[in-house]
Each structure stands twice: as C-alpha cells, then as structure tokens.
Amino acid sequence: MRRIAILSFLALIYFSGTLCAQQNPPMPPASLPDKPQPQRSPDAQSPAPAPPHRFWDRQNAWLFAGVAASRALDFHSTGNMRRRGREEILLSNEAVDNKAAFVAIEAAGALTSVGISYLFHRTNHHKLERWVSYIHIGVTTFGGVRNYCLKTRH
C-alpha cells in the first residue's frame, strides 16, 4: 500500500510538468523594438484558452463525492479487516478501533484532499486540481478492496 502511494506521488510529480505546461510563449522584453507580426488567415486561428471554472462546479462536486465514498469504503473495509483479526498497516490499531477517532481521521483525509485541490485551483493548476481527486479515489478504493480480500486470521 505504501509503495502505491509513493508511486502515485511520483507519477503526479512527473506528469505535472506536462499537465501544467504553458501554452503561450513568453513575452519579449519591453526594451526590444516590436517586430511587425505576420497576419494570420482567419482559418488558422489558435484555439481560445479554456475559460476559468468555478471551484464547486459539477465535475469537482462529483469528484469530491467520489473521495467521500472511497473514504467511507476504506472506513468499513478497515473495520471489517480488524474484526477478522488483521492488523492495520498505516495507522495504529488503537486509532482504528476507536470509531470516533477513525471517523475523524477519514474526514480529515477527505477534507485535506479538497483543500489541496483548492490550492491548485487558486494557482491555476486546474488539471492537477482534478488529478488530486482521481489519485485519492484510486488509492483509497484500492486499499478498501485489498482489505476485503485479505484472509481471516481467527
């Protein structure tokens, strides 16, 4: 599980350069005289940049609902795993066995994901904003399914 999280993080860093690459070339310095720009034909227009979106748009709402659902799956699968005599890997068994503390941990994980997405949104990294939720849903769902697939140790 730890390897998957590390690999996901490294993939996020690797692909962030291509996801966040600027499409517009840098502006020339103001001290240089402007060269006349060649006229473009109306057929060769560059595509208009995507308009900025609101943070709580439809896609983000669905992604955050997916994060919450995958966290709920993780909560139930971890509890099921503990009842079957298995040991928790990432957290202490005391934290997982205390339902109120474990609910708070799961909620904090979901809210952290939303907060990181918001920081990417504010810094105009909109693709990374979405990818935070994609990776969170994938890793958490994988962990939940893995918990259900473990054999009972009683």
N, C-alpha and C positions, 0 to 999 in steps of 0.2 A: 504494500500500500504506500509505503514511504517512497519507494522507487517511482511509482506512478506520479505522485505529487511532484517529485523533483523533475521527472521527465516533462511533465506538463508545464512546469515553470520555465524550464529551459527552452521548450518549444515556443512559449509565449515570448520570451526574450528574443529568440532567433527570428521569429516571424514579425516581431513588432517593427523592425526596420522596413520591411516591405509593406506592412499594413499602414504605417504612418508616413510613408514617403510623400513628400510634397509633389504636387503635380505641376505647379507653376515654377518656372525657372527664377533664380534670384534676380532682383532688380539691379541694373548697373549703377555704379556710384554717381552721385549728383554732379561731381566735378567734371565728368566727361561730357562732351557735347553729344546731344542726341542724334542718332543716325535716323534718317527717314526710314520708316517701317514699310516693308513691301505690302502692297494691297492684296488682301485675300479675296478670293472669289466667294460669293455667297454660299456656294456648295461646300466649301472647305472650312466651315466654322468649327471651332473646337467646342466640345460639349460643355454645357454650363455646369458649374460646380453644384453639387448637391446642396439643397437648402438645409440650414441647420434644423434639427428637430428638437422637440421638447423632450426633457428627460423622462417624463412619465408618459411616453407615447405608447401605442398599442403593443409594439414589439417588446419594449422593456417591461411592460406590465406582465406579459406572458412569460418572459424570461425570469422575472423575479418570482412569479408564481411557481415556475419550474424549480427554482432554487429552494423555495419553501417546501415544495412537495418532495424534493430529493432529500432535504434535511429531515422531513417527517419520516421518510423511508429509513434513513440512517438511524433515527431515534428508535423506531420499532424493531429494526433488524438487530441493533446492538443490544437492546433489552432481551430479545429472543435468544441471542447468542449467549448472553450472560446467564439466562435461566437454564440453558443447556450445558452449563459448566465450562464454557470457554472463557479465556482471559482477554481483556481489552488490550489492544496494542498501543494506541496513540494516547489514551488518557489513563488515569488511574482507575482501578476498579471501584474505588470508593466514590469517585465523581460520577461514574456511570450508574452505580447502584442508588445514588441519591437522585430521585426523579426530578425534584425541583432544580437542583444544580445542573443536571444534564439537559433539561429543557432550556435553562438559561444559556448554557454553552451552545446548544444548537441554534437558538435565536440570535445569539451574538455572532455566530458564524454566518448566518443568513444576512444580518444587518451589515456586517463587515463587507460582504460581497456587494451589497447595494452601495455602500459608502465608497468602495474602490471604483465601482462603475461611475458614480457621480463625479469623482475626481477626474477620471478620464474624460467624462463628458465636458466638464468645465475647462479642460485643457485642450479641447477639440480633437481628442483621440477617440472618435466615435466607433471605429471598428474594434479597438481594444475594449471600449466600454461594453460592447456586446460579447466579446470573447471571454471576458471575466466570468460572465454567467454561463456561457457554453462549457467552459472548463470546469467550473464549480459543479454544474449539474452532472457532467460526465464522471468526474472523480467521485462525487458523493454517491451517485447511483451505483457505480461500480463497487464501492465499499459496501453499500447496503445489500446488493446481490451476493457479494462474496460472503457476508455474514450469514445469510440464509443458506448458503451452500456448504458451510463448514459442518463437519460431522459432530454429533453429540458426544461429550466426554463422560457422561454419567456412568 
